[in-house]
Amino acid sequence: MTFWTKVMEGRNGIDTINMALLFMVLLFNLITKLVYAPALAVVSLFVLTLALYRTFSKRLEARRREDAWFSGILRKVSAAFGKAK
């Protein structure tokens, strides 16, 4: 068993919400580099911390419920954009 396998045992890992949070971090960091926005850098750090907390959380049922809720919202939004075409 490798180190990371042992660390991630009993954890959910990266899910749809975490990918969205990491995308937000990248977007916030890009905006921070383009314009001087130190407050946005702090928000980006908070969002990154939240994503890491969710990744290493052992509350599997709560994370799965949250992910199912978020995935449902994403399906509705993508369906709405699909109908707009």
PDB file of N, CA, C and O in Angstrom:
ATOM      1  N   MET A   1       0.843  -1.180   0.000  1.00  0.00           N
ATOM      2  CA  MET A   1       0.000   0.000   0.000  1.00  0.00           C
ATOM      3  C   MET A   1       0.887   1.243   0.000  1.00  0.00           C
ATOM      4  O   MET A   1       1.791   1.367   0.826  1.00  0.00           O
ATOM      5  N   THR A   2       0.627   2.152  -0.922  1.00  0.00           N
ATOM      6  CA  THR A   2       1.446   3.355  -1.008  1.00  0.00           C
ATOM      7  C   THR A   2       1.021   4.368   0.044  1.00  0.00           C
ATOM      8  O   THR A   2      -0.022   4.225   0.682  1.00  0.00           O
ATOM      9  N   PHE A   3       1.834   5.376   0.211  1.00  0.00           N
ATOM     10  CA  PHE A   3       1.552   6.421   1.202  1.00  0.00           C
ATOM     11  C   PHE A   3       0.216   7.093   0.928  1.00  0.00           C
ATOM     12  O   PHE A   3      -0.612   7.218   1.830  1.00  0.00           O
ATOM     13  N   TRP A   4      -0.002   7.530  -0.319  1.00  0.00           N
ATOM     14  CA  TRP A   4      -1.236   8.252  -0.638  1.00  0.00           C
ATOM     15  C   TRP A   4      -2.462   7.362  -0.567  1.00  0.00           C
ATOM     16  O   TRP A   4      -3.558   7.837  -0.270  1.00  0.00           O
ATOM     17  N   THR A   5      -2.291   6.082  -0.836  1.00  0.00           N
ATOM     18  CA  THR A   5      -3.417   5.150  -0.694  1.00  0.00           C
ATOM     19  C   THR A   5      -3.832   5.075   0.764  1.00  0.00           C
ATOM     20  O   THR A   5      -5.022   5.047   1.077  1.00  0.00           O
ATOM     21  N   LYS A   6      -2.859   5.044   1.650  1.00  0.00           N
ATOM     22  CA  LYS A   6      -3.166   5.009   3.088  1.00  0.00           C
ATOM     23  C   LYS A   6      -3.801   6.322   3.549  1.00  0.00           C
ATOM     24  O   LYS A   6      -4.748   6.321   4.336  1.00  0.00           O
ATOM     25  N   VAL A   7      -3.275   7.430   3.053  1.00  0.00           N
ATOM     26  CA  VAL A   7      -3.813   8.736   3.456  1.00  0.00           C
ATOM     27  C   VAL A   7      -5.254   8.897   2.994  1.00  0.00           C
ATOM     28  O   VAL A   7      -6.086   9.414   3.740  1.00  0.00           O
ATOM     29  N   MET A   8      -5.562   8.465   1.778  1.00  0.00           N
ATOM     30  CA  MET A   8      -6.893   8.683   1.206  1.00  0.00           C
ATOM     31  C   MET A   8      -7.891   7.581   1.563  1.00  0.00           C
ATOM     32  O   MET A   8      -9.049   7.649   1.150  1.00  0.00           O
ATOM     33  N   GLU A   9      -7.477   6.593   2.302  1.00  0.00           N
ATOM     34  CA  GLU A   9      -8.384   5.512   2.680  1.00  0.00           C
ATOM     35  C   GLU A   9      -9.531   6.059   3.527  1.00  0.00           C
ATOM     36  O   GLU A   9      -9.300   6.749   4.520  1.00  0.00           O
ATOM     37  N   GLY A  10     -10.763   5.750   3.136  1.00  0.00           N
ATOM     38  CA  GLY A  10     -11.934   6.220   3.861  1.00  0.00           C
ATOM     39  C   GLY A  10     -12.316   7.652   3.549  1.00  0.00           C
ATOM     40  O   GLY A  10     -13.118   8.256   4.261  1.00  0.00           O
ATOM     41  N   ARG A  11     -11.740   8.198   2.479  1.00  0.00           N
ATOM     42  CA  ARG A  11     -12.045   9.571   2.082  1.00  0.00           C
ATOM     43  C   ARG A  11     -12.617   9.567   0.671  1.00  0.00           C
ATOM     44  O   ARG A  11     -12.386   8.632  -0.096  1.00  0.00           O
ATOM     45  N   ASN A  12     -13.355  10.600   0.335  1.00  0.00           N
ATOM     46  CA  ASN A  12     -14.014  10.678  -0.963  1.00  0.00           C
ATOM     47  C   ASN A  12     -13.072  11.151  -2.062  1.00  0.00           C
ATOM     48  O   ASN A  12     -13.233  10.756  -3.217  1.00  0.00           O
ATOM     49  N   GLY A  13     -12.107  11.977  -1.735  1.00  0.00           N
ATOM     50  CA  GLY A  13     -11.206  12.513  -2.750  1.00  0.00           C
ATOM     51  C   GLY A  13     -11.835  13.692  -3.475  1.00  0.00           C
ATOM     52  O   GLY A  13     -12.673  14.403  -2.921  1.00  0.00           O
ATOM     53  N   ILE A  14     -11.420  13.888  -4.717  1.00  0.00           N
ATOM     54  CA  ILE A  14     -11.905  15.025  -5.496  1.00  0.00           C
ATOM     55  C   ILE A  14     -13.210  14.647  -6.183  1.00  0.00           C
ATOM     56  O   ILE A  14     -13.302  13.609  -6.839  1.00  0.00           O
ATOM     57  N   ASP A  15     -14.219  15.503  -6.025  1.00  0.00           N
ATOM     58  CA  ASP A  15     -15.511  15.279  -6.668  1.00  0.00           C
ATOM     59  C   ASP A  15     -15.863  16.510  -7.499  1.00  0.00           C
ATOM     60  O   ASP A  15     -15.019  17.380  -7.717  1.00  0.00           O
ATOM     61  N   THR A  16     -17.087  16.579  -7.951  1.00  0.00           N
ATOM     62  CA  THR A  16     -17.519  17.658  -8.837  1.00  0.00           C
ATOM     63  C   THR A  16     -17.416  19.027  -8.177  1.00  0.00           C
ATOM     64  O   THR A  16     -16.995  19.995  -8.811  1.00  0.00           O
ATOM     65  N   ILE A  17     -17.796  19.111  -6.915  1.00  0.00           N
ATOM     66  CA  ILE A  17     -17.720  20.409  -6.216  1.00  0.00           C
ATOM     67  C   ILE A  17     -16.269  20.843  -6.082  1.00  0.00           C
ATOM     68  O   ILE A  17     -15.949  22.014  -6.285  1.00  0.00           O
ATOM     69  N   ASN A  18     -15.390  19.909  -5.743  1.00  0.00           N
ATOM     70  CA  ASN A  18     -13.976  20.262  -5.596  1.00  0.00           C
ATOM     71  C   ASN A  18     -13.390  20.740  -6.918  1.00  0.00           C
ATOM     72  O   ASN A  18     -12.588  21.673  -6.937  1.00  0.00           O
ATOM     73  N   MET A  19     -13.779  20.114  -8.020  1.00  0.00           N
ATOM     74  CA  MET A  19     -13.283  20.571  -9.325  1.00  0.00           C
ATOM     75  C   MET A  19     -13.773  21.982  -9.608  1.00  0.00           C
ATOM     76  O   MET A  19     -13.024  22.801 -10.139  1.00  0.00           O
ATOM     77  N   ALA A  20     -15.032  22.277  -9.257  1.00  0.00           N
ATOM     78  CA  ALA A  20     -15.561  23.633  -9.440  1.00  0.00           C
ATOM     79  C   ALA A  20     -14.822  24.629  -8.544  1.00  0.00           C
ATOM     80  O   ALA A  20     -14.503  25.739  -8.971  1.00  0.00           O
ATOM     81  N   LEU A  21     -14.554  24.223  -7.295  1.00  0.00           N
ATOM     82  CA  LEU A  21     -13.818  25.103  -6.381  1.00  0.00           C
ATOM     83  C   LEU A  21     -12.407  25.373  -6.894  1.00  0.00           C
ATOM     84  O   LEU A  21     -11.932  26.507  -6.827  1.00  0.00           O
ATOM     85  N   LEU A  22     -11.739  24.352  -7.402  1.00  0.00           N
ATOM     86  CA  LEU A  22     -10.382  24.536  -7.926  1.00  0.00           C
ATOM     87  C   LEU A  22     -10.398  25.411  -9.181  1.00  0.00           C
ATOM     88  O   LEU A  22      -9.477  26.198  -9.400  1.00  0.00           O
ATOM     89  N   PHE A  23     -11.436  25.277 -10.001  1.00  0.00           N
ATOM     90  CA  PHE A  23     -11.581  26.166 -11.157  1.00  0.00           C
ATOM     91  C   PHE A  23     -11.742  27.614 -10.686  1.00  0.00           C
ATOM     92  O   PHE A  23     -11.162  28.529 -11.271  1.00  0.00           O
ATOM     93  N   MET A  24     -12.534  27.817  -9.626  1.00  0.00           N
ATOM     94  CA  MET A  24     -12.705  29.160  -9.067  1.00  0.00           C
ATOM     95  C   MET A  24     -11.373  29.717  -8.574  1.00  0.00           C
ATOM     96  O   MET A  24     -11.073  30.892  -8.787  1.00  0.00           O
ATOM     97  N   VAL A  25     -10.578  28.880  -7.919  1.00  0.00           N
ATOM     98  CA  VAL A  25      -9.267  29.321  -7.425  1.00  0.00           C
ATOM     99  C   VAL A  25      -8.400  29.777  -8.597  1.00  0.00           C
ATOM    100  O   VAL A  25      -7.763  30.829  -8.532  1.00  0.00           O
ATOM    101  N   LEU A  26      -8.378  28.980  -9.669  1.00  0.00           N
ATOM    102  CA  LEU A  26      -7.583  29.369 -10.839  1.00  0.00           C
ATOM    103  C   LEU A  26      -8.084  30.675 -11.443  1.00  0.00           C
ATOM    104  O   LEU A  26      -7.287  31.537 -11.815  1.00  0.00           O
ATOM    105  N   LEU A  27      -9.395  30.821 -11.540  1.00  0.00           N
ATOM    106  CA  LEU A  27      -9.975  32.049 -12.082  1.00  0.00           C
ATOM    107  C   LEU A  27      -9.653  33.253 -11.200  1.00  0.00           C
ATOM    108  O   LEU A  27      -9.266  34.308 -11.703  1.00  0.00           O
ATOM    109  N   PHE A  28      -9.812  33.095  -9.887  1.00  0.00           N
ATOM    110  CA  PHE A  28      -9.497  34.193  -8.961  1.00  0.00           C
ATOM    111  C   PHE A  28      -8.018  34.572  -9.037  1.00  0.00           C
ATOM    112  O   PHE A  28      -7.676  35.755  -9.015  1.00  0.00           O
ATOM    113  N   ASN A  29      -7.138  33.563  -9.128  1.00  0.00           N
ATOM    114  CA  ASN A  29      -5.706  33.851  -9.215  1.00  0.00           C
ATOM    115  C   ASN A  29      -5.367  34.573 -10.516  1.00  0.00           C
ATOM    116  O   ASN A  29      -4.520  35.466 -10.529  1.00  0.00           O
ATOM    117  N   LEU A  30      -6.020  34.193 -11.601  1.00  0.00           N
ATOM    118  CA  LEU A  30      -5.786  34.872 -12.871  1.00  0.00           C
ATOM    119  C   LEU A  30      -6.224  36.335 -12.786  1.00  0.00           C
ATOM    120  O   LEU A  30      -5.507  37.231 -13.230  1.00  0.00           O
ATOM    121  N   ILE A  31      -7.391  36.565 -12.221  1.00  0.00           N
ATOM    122  CA  ILE A  31      -7.885  37.940 -12.067  1.00  0.00           C
ATOM    123  C   ILE A  31      -6.954  38.740 -11.166  1.00  0.00           C
ATOM    124  O   ILE A  31      -6.681  39.911 -11.432  1.00  0.00           O
ATOM    125  N   THR A  32      -6.463  38.104 -10.093  1.00  0.00           N
ATOM    126  CA  THR A  32      -5.549  38.778  -9.171  1.00  0.00           C
ATOM    127  C   THR A  32      -4.259  39.174  -9.873  1.00  0.00           C
ATOM    128  O   THR A  32      -3.684  40.220  -9.574  1.00  0.00           O
ATOM    129  N   LYS A  33      -3.800  38.341 -10.808  1.00  0.00           N
ATOM    130  CA  LYS A  33      -2.575  38.665 -11.553  1.00  0.00           C
ATOM    131  C   LYS A  33      -2.814  39.796 -12.554  1.00  0.00           C
ATOM    132  O   LYS A  33      -1.911  40.589 -12.821  1.00  0.00           O
ATOM    133  N   LEU A  34      -4.018  39.872 -13.106  1.00  0.00           N
ATOM    134  CA  LEU A  34      -4.305  40.900 -14.111  1.00  0.00           C
ATOM    135  C   LEU A  34      -4.577  42.263 -13.496  1.00  0.00           C
ATOM    136  O   LEU A  34      -4.150  43.285 -14.033  1.00  0.00           O
ATOM    137  N   VAL A  35      -5.283  42.284 -12.377  1.00  0.00           N
ATOM    138  CA  VAL A  35      -5.573  43.538 -11.685  1.00  0.00           C
ATOM    139  C   VAL A  35      -5.164  43.384 -10.224  1.00  0.00           C
ATOM    140  O   VAL A  35      -5.157  42.279  -9.681  1.00  0.00           O
ATOM    141  N   TYR A  36      -4.831  44.487  -9.609  1.00  0.00           N
ATOM    142  CA  TYR A  36      -4.431  44.445  -8.203  1.00  0.00           C
ATOM    143  C   TYR A  36      -5.665  44.223  -7.336  1.00  0.00           C
ATOM    144  O   TYR A  36      -6.478  45.129  -7.150  1.00  0.00           O
ATOM    145  N   ALA A  37      -5.796  42.993  -6.802  1.00  0.00           N
ATOM    146  CA  ALA A  37      -6.971  42.654  -5.990  1.00  0.00           C
ATOM    147  C   ALA A  37      -6.545  41.744  -4.837  1.00  0.00           C
ATOM    148  O   ALA A  37      -6.778  40.536  -4.885  1.00  0.00           O
ATOM    149  N   PRO A  38      -5.926  42.312  -3.803  1.00  0.00           N
ATOM    150  CA  PRO A  38      -5.462  41.467  -2.698  1.00  0.00           C
ATOM    151  C   PRO A  38      -6.601  40.774  -1.952  1.00  0.00           C
ATOM    152  O   PRO A  38      -6.409  39.678  -1.425  1.00  0.00           O
ATOM    153  N   ALA A  39      -7.770  41.388  -1.898  1.00  0.00           N
ATOM    154  CA  ALA A  39      -8.901  40.752  -1.223  1.00  0.00           C
ATOM    155  C   ALA A  39      -9.320  39.491  -1.969  1.00  0.00           C
ATOM    156  O   ALA A  39      -9.698  38.498  -1.348  1.00  0.00           O
ATOM    157  N   LEU A  40      -9.256  39.527  -3.290  1.00  0.00           N
ATOM    158  CA  LEU A  40      -9.602  38.353  -4.089  1.00  0.00           C
ATOM    159  C   LEU A  40      -8.585  37.235  -3.880  1.00  0.00           C
ATOM    160  O   LEU A  40      -8.940  36.058  -3.941  1.00  0.00           O
ATOM    161  N   ALA A  41      -7.335  37.587  -3.636  1.00  0.00           N
ATOM    162  CA  ALA A  41      -6.315  36.584  -3.339  1.00  0.00           C
ATOM    163  C   ALA A  41      -6.629  35.880  -2.018  1.00  0.00           C
ATOM    164  O   ALA A  41      -6.424  34.674  -1.888  1.00  0.00           O
ATOM    165  N   VAL A  42      -7.121  36.630  -1.056  1.00  0.00           N
ATOM    166  CA  VAL A  42      -7.509  36.037   0.230  1.00  0.00           C
ATOM    167  C   VAL A  42      -8.711  35.112   0.049  1.00  0.00           C
ATOM    168  O   VAL A  42      -8.751  34.027   0.627  1.00  0.00           O
ATOM    169  N   VAL A  43      -9.677  35.533  -0.742  1.00  0.00           N
ATOM    170  CA  VAL A  43     -10.842  34.691  -1.030  1.00  0.00           C
ATOM    171  C   VAL A  43     -10.395  33.420  -1.735  1.00  0.00           C
ATOM    172  O   VAL A  43     -10.896  32.336  -1.438  1.00  0.00           O
ATOM    173  N   SER A  44      -9.461  33.545  -2.661  1.00  0.00           N
ATOM    174  CA  SER A  44      -8.931  32.396  -3.380  1.00  0.00           C
ATOM    175  C   SER A  44      -8.274  31.403  -2.423  1.00  0.00           C
ATOM    176  O   SER A  44      -8.445  30.192  -2.565  1.00  0.00           O
ATOM    177  N   LEU A  45      -7.535  31.908  -1.467  1.00  0.00           N
ATOM    178  CA  LEU A  45      -6.890  31.049  -0.474  1.00  0.00           C
ATOM    179  C   LEU A  45      -7.931  30.337   0.388  1.00  0.00           C
ATOM    180  O   LEU A  45      -7.771  29.161   0.715  1.00  0.00           O
ATOM    181  N   PHE A  46      -8.993  31.049   0.753  1.00  0.00           N
ATOM    182  CA  PHE A  46     -10.081  30.440   1.528  1.00  0.00           C
ATOM    183  C   PHE A  46     -10.753  29.322   0.733  1.00  0.00           C
ATOM    184  O   PHE A  46     -11.017  28.246   1.271  1.00  0.00           O
ATOM    185  N   VAL A  47     -11.030  29.574  -0.546  1.00  0.00           N
ATOM    186  CA  VAL A  47     -11.683  28.567  -1.394  1.00  0.00           C
ATOM    187  C   VAL A  47     -10.772  27.353  -1.552  1.00  0.00           C
ATOM    188  O   VAL A  47     -11.254  26.221  -1.528  1.00  0.00           O
ATOM    189  N   LEU A  48      -9.477  27.563  -1.712  1.00  0.00           N
ATOM    190  CA  LEU A  48      -8.528  26.457  -1.814  1.00  0.00           C
ATOM    191  C   LEU A  48      -8.508  25.636  -0.533  1.00  0.00           C
ATOM    192  O   LEU A  48      -8.459  24.406  -0.579  1.00  0.00           O
ATOM    193  N   THR A  49      -8.546  26.314   0.611  1.00  0.00           N
ATOM    194  CA  THR A  49      -8.589  25.617   1.900  1.00  0.00           C
ATOM    195  C   THR A  49      -9.859  24.790   2.020  1.00  0.00           C
ATOM    196  O   THR A  49      -9.824  23.660   2.508  1.00  0.00           O
ATOM    197  N   LEU A  50     -10.971  25.343   1.580  1.00  0.00           N
ATOM    198  CA  LEU A  50     -12.234  24.603   1.596  1.00  0.00           C
ATOM    199  C   LEU A  50     -12.163  23.362   0.707  1.00  0.00           C
ATOM    200  O   LEU A  50     -12.637  22.295   1.097  1.00  0.00           O
ATOM    201  N   ALA A  51     -11.579  23.492  -0.475  1.00  0.00           N
ATOM    202  CA  ALA A  51     -11.442  22.347  -1.381  1.00  0.00           C
ATOM    203  C   ALA A  51     -10.566  21.268  -0.762  1.00  0.00           C
ATOM    204  O   ALA A  51     -10.877  20.082  -0.867  1.00  0.00           O
ATOM    205  N   LEU A  52      -9.480  21.664  -0.121  1.00  0.00           N
ATOM    206  CA  LEU A  52      -8.610  20.678   0.527  1.00  0.00           C
ATOM    207  C   LEU A  52      -9.313  20.003   1.700  1.00  0.00           C
ATOM    208  O   LEU A  52      -9.160  18.799   1.907  1.00  0.00           O
ATOM    209  N   TYR A  53     -10.080  20.767   2.464  1.00  0.00           N
ATOM    210  CA  TYR A  53     -10.841  20.191   3.573  1.00  0.00           C
ATOM    211  C   TYR A  53     -11.820  19.143   3.049  1.00  0.00           C
ATOM    212  O   TYR A  53     -11.922  18.048   3.603  1.00  0.00           O
ATOM    213  N   ARG A  54     -12.541  19.488   1.975  1.00  0.00           N
ATOM    214  CA  ARG A  54     -13.513  18.547   1.411  1.00  0.00           C
ATOM    215  C   ARG A  54     -12.809  17.304   0.867  1.00  0.00           C
ATOM    216  O   ARG A  54     -13.336  16.198   0.986  1.00  0.00           O
ATOM    217  N   THR A  55     -11.619  17.470   0.269  1.00  0.00           N
ATOM    218  CA  THR A  55     -10.890  16.337  -0.293  1.00  0.00           C
ATOM    219  C   THR A  55     -10.490  15.347   0.788  1.00  0.00           C
ATOM    220  O   THR A  55     -10.599  14.138   0.586  1.00  0.00           O
ATOM    221  N   PHE A  56     -10.032  15.836   1.925  1.00  0.00           N
ATOM    222  CA  PHE A  56      -9.527  14.959   2.978  1.00  0.00           C
ATOM    223  C   PHE A  56     -10.563  14.635   4.048  1.00  0.00           C
ATOM    224  O   PHE A  56     -10.241  13.971   5.034  1.00  0.00           O
ATOM    225  N   SER A  57     -11.792  15.089   3.873  1.00  0.00           N
ATOM    226  CA  SER A  57     -12.847  14.828   4.844  1.00  0.00           C
ATOM    227  C   SER A  57     -13.229  13.351   4.849  1.00  0.00           C
ATOM    228  O   SER A  57     -13.268  12.709   3.800  1.00  0.00           O
ATOM    229  N   LYS A  58     -13.509  12.826   6.024  1.00  0.00           N
ATOM    230  CA  LYS A  58     -13.957  11.438   6.148  1.00  0.00           C
ATOM    231  C   LYS A  58     -15.471  11.342   6.291  1.00  0.00           C
ATOM    232  O   LYS A  58     -15.994  10.248   6.501  1.00  0.00           O
ATOM    233  N   ARG A  59     -16.182  12.448   6.182  1.00  0.00           N
ATOM    234  CA  ARG A  59     -17.647  12.437   6.265  1.00  0.00           C
ATOM    235  C   ARG A  59     -18.202  12.113   4.880  1.00  0.00           C
ATOM    236  O   ARG A  59     -18.717  12.987   4.182  1.00  0.00           O
ATOM    237  N   LEU A  60     -18.089  10.847   4.498  1.00  0.00           N
ATOM    238  CA  LEU A  60     -18.415  10.420   3.144  1.00  0.00           C
ATOM    239  C   LEU A  60     -19.860  10.688   2.762  1.00  0.00           C
ATOM    240  O   LEU A  60     -20.122  11.190   1.669  1.00  0.00           O
ATOM    241  N   GLU A  61     -20.793  10.367   3.630  1.00  0.00           N
ATOM    242  CA  GLU A  61     -22.207  10.556   3.290  1.00  0.00           C
ATOM    243  C   GLU A  61     -22.544  12.021   3.064  1.00  0.00           C
ATOM    244  O   GLU A  61     -23.274  12.356   2.131  1.00  0.00           O
ATOM    245  N   ALA A  62     -22.019  12.891   3.909  1.00  0.00           N
ATOM    246  CA  ALA A  62     -22.281  14.329   3.748  1.00  0.00           C
ATOM    247  C   ALA A  62     -21.684  14.833   2.438  1.00  0.00           C
ATOM    248  O   ALA A  62     -22.327  15.600   1.723  1.00  0.00           O
ATOM    249  N   ARG A  63     -20.460  14.412   2.115  1.00  0.00           N
ATOM    250  CA  ARG A  63     -19.822  14.837   0.865  1.00  0.00           C
ATOM    251  C   ARG A  63     -20.589  14.312  -0.341  1.00  0.00           C
ATOM    252  O   ARG A  63     -20.734  15.022  -1.337  1.00  0.00           O
ATOM    253  N   ARG A  64     -21.080  13.082  -0.267  1.00  0.00           N
ATOM    254  CA  ARG A  64     -21.824  12.506  -1.401  1.00  0.00           C
ATOM    255  C   ARG A  64     -23.161  13.201  -1.598  1.00  0.00           C
ATOM    256  O   ARG A  64     -23.590  13.418  -2.731  1.00  0.00           O
ATOM    257  N   ARG A  65     -23.822  13.552  -0.494  1.00  0.00           N
ATOM    258  CA  ARG A  65     -25.085  14.300  -0.610  1.00  0.00           C
ATOM    259  C   ARG A  65     -24.845  15.666  -1.245  1.00  0.00           C
ATOM    260  O   ARG A  65     -25.587  16.086  -2.133  1.00  0.00           O
ATOM    261  N   GLU A  66     -23.803  16.356  -0.781  1.00  0.00           N
ATOM    262  CA  GLU A  66     -23.473  17.664  -1.338  1.00  0.00           C
ATOM    263  C   GLU A  66     -23.147  17.546  -2.826  1.00  0.00           C
ATOM    264  O   GLU A  66     -23.576  18.381  -3.622  1.00  0.00           O
ATOM    265  N   ASP A  67     -22.396  16.524  -3.201  1.00  0.00           N
ATOM    266  CA  ASP A  67     -22.017  16.335  -4.597  1.00  0.00           C
ATOM    267  C   ASP A  67     -23.234  16.011  -5.453  1.00  0.00           C
ATOM    268  O   ASP A  67     -23.347  16.499  -6.578  1.00  0.00           O
ATOM    269  N   ALA A  68     -24.145  15.193  -4.934  1.00  0.00           N
ATOM    270  CA  ALA A  68     -25.368  14.870  -5.681  1.00  0.00           C
ATOM    271  C   ALA A  68     -26.213  16.126  -5.884  1.00  0.00           C
ATOM    272  O   ALA A  68     -26.760  16.334  -6.967  1.00  0.00           O
ATOM    273  N   TRP A  69     -26.322  16.959  -4.859  1.00  0.00           N
ATOM    274  CA  TRP A  69     -27.061  18.223  -4.956  1.00  0.00           C
ATOM    275  C   TRP A  69     -26.436  19.129  -6.020  1.00  0.00           C
ATOM    276  O   TRP A  69     -27.136  19.679  -6.870  1.00  0.00           O
ATOM    277  N   PHE A  70     -25.107  19.275  -5.962  1.00  0.00           N
ATOM    278  CA  PHE A  70     -24.395  20.143  -6.901  1.00  0.00           C
ATOM    279  C   PHE A  70     -24.492  19.602  -8.321  1.00  0.00           C
ATOM    280  O   PHE A  70     -24.668  20.371  -9.266  1.00  0.00           O
ATOM    281  N   SER A  71     -24.380  18.297  -8.477  1.00  0.00           N
ATOM    282  CA  SER A  71     -24.490  17.688  -9.805  1.00  0.00           C
ATOM    283  C   SER A  71     -25.876  17.916 -10.390  1.00  0.00           C
ATOM    284  O   SER A  71     -26.014  18.137 -11.594  1.00  0.00           O
ATOM    285  N   GLY A  72     -26.909  17.863  -9.544  1.00  0.00           N
ATOM    286  CA  GLY A  72     -28.268  18.151 -10.006  1.00  0.00           C
ATOM    287  C   GLY A  72     -28.398  19.574 -10.515  1.00  0.00           C
ATOM    288  O   GLY A  72     -29.032  19.819 -11.542  1.00  0.00           O
ATOM    289  N   ILE A  73     -27.804  20.505  -9.803  1.00  0.00           N
ATOM    290  CA  ILE A  73     -27.834  21.907 -10.235  1.00  0.00           C
ATOM    291  C   ILE A  73     -27.089  22.071 -11.559  1.00  0.00           C
ATOM    292  O   ILE A  73     -27.555  22.779 -12.451  1.00  0.00           O
ATOM    293  N   LEU A  74     -25.934  21.417 -11.687  1.00  0.00           N
ATOM    294  CA  LEU A  74     -25.180  21.507 -12.937  1.00  0.00           C
ATOM    295  C   LEU A  74     -25.970  20.946 -14.108  1.00  0.00           C
ATOM    296  O   LEU A  74     -25.928  21.503 -15.205  1.00  0.00           O
ATOM    297  N   ARG A  75     -26.691  19.847 -13.888  1.00  0.00           N
ATOM    298  CA  ARG A  75     -27.514  19.268 -14.952  1.00  0.00           C
ATOM    299  C   ARG A  75     -28.611  20.244 -15.382  1.00  0.00           C
ATOM    300  O   ARG A  75     -28.870  20.402 -16.574  1.00  0.00           O
ATOM    301  N   LYS A  76     -29.249  20.894 -14.416  1.00  0.00           N
ATOM    302  CA  LYS A  76     -30.303  21.853 -14.728  1.00  0.00           C
ATOM    303  C   LYS A  76     -29.743  23.051 -15.506  1.00  0.00           C
ATOM    304  O   LYS A  76     -30.353  23.511 -16.472  1.00  0.00           O
ATOM    305  N   VAL A  77     -28.590  23.547 -15.080  1.00  0.00           N
ATOM    306  CA  VAL A  77     -27.983  24.690 -15.747  1.00  0.00           C
ATOM    307  C   VAL A  77     -27.559  24.311 -17.159  1.00  0.00           C
ATOM    308  O   VAL A  77     -27.801  25.067 -18.100  1.00  0.00           O
ATOM    309  N   SER A  78     -26.933  23.156 -17.319  1.00  0.00           N
ATOM    310  CA  SER A  78     -26.497  22.756 -18.659  1.00  0.00           C
ATOM    311  C   SER A  78     -27.699  22.471 -19.551  1.00  0.00           C
ATOM    312  O   SER A  78     -27.646  22.735 -20.752  1.00  0.00           O
ATOM    313  N   ALA A  79     -28.781  21.938 -18.990  1.00  0.00           N
ATOM    314  CA  ALA A  79     -29.996  21.717 -19.779  1.00  0.00           C
ATOM    315  C   ALA A  79     -30.595  23.050 -20.212  1.00  0.00           C
ATOM    316  O   ALA A  79     -31.079  23.171 -21.337  1.00  0.00           O
ATOM    317  N   ALA A  80     -30.567  24.050 -19.334  1.00  0.00           N
ATOM    318  CA  ALA A  80     -31.088  25.365 -19.676  1.00  0.00           C
ATOM    319  C   ALA A  80     -30.264  26.003 -20.807  1.00  0.00           C
ATOM    320  O   ALA A  80     -30.820  26.632 -21.708  1.00  0.00           O
ATOM    321  N   PHE A  81     -28.932  25.835 -20.750  1.00  0.00           N
ATOM    322  CA  PHE A  81     -28.108  26.377 -21.819  1.00  0.00           C
ATOM    323  C   PHE A  81     -28.309  25.586 -23.107  1.00  0.00           C
ATOM    324  O   PHE A  81     -28.216  26.149 -24.198  1.00  0.00           O
ATOM    325  N   GLY A  82     -28.579  24.301 -22.994  1.00  0.00           N
ATOM    326  CA  GLY A  82     -28.831  23.480 -24.173  1.00  0.00           C
ATOM    327  C   GLY A  82     -30.114  23.881 -24.873  1.00  0.00           C
ATOM    328  O   GLY A  82     -30.200  23.825 -26.099  1.00  0.00           O
ATOM    329  N   LYS A  83     -31.114  24.286 -24.099  1.00  0.00           N
ATOM    330  CA  LYS A  83     -32.393  24.721 -24.677  1.00  0.00           C
ATOM    331  C   LYS A  83     -32.284  26.102 -25.290  1.00  0.00           C
ATOM    332  O   LYS A  83     -33.059  26.446 -26.182  1.00  0.00           O
ATOM    333  N   ALA A  84     -31.338  26.893 -24.828  1.00  0.00           N
ATOM    334  CA  ALA A  84     -31.198  28.267 -25.314  1.00  0.00           C
ATOM    335  C   ALA A  84     -30.655  28.311 -26.735  1.00  0.00           C
ATOM    336  O   ALA A  84     -30.797  29.329 -27.413  1.00  0.00           O
ATOM    337  N   LYS A  85     -30.046  27.246 -27.194  1.00  0.00           N
ATOM    338  CA  LYS A  85     -29.447  27.245 -28.533  1.00  0.00           C
ATOM    339  C   LYS A  85     -30.461  27.227 -29.572  1.00  0.00           C
ATOM    340  O   LYS A  85     -30.130  27.224 -30.757  1.00  0.00           O
TER     341      LYS A  85
END
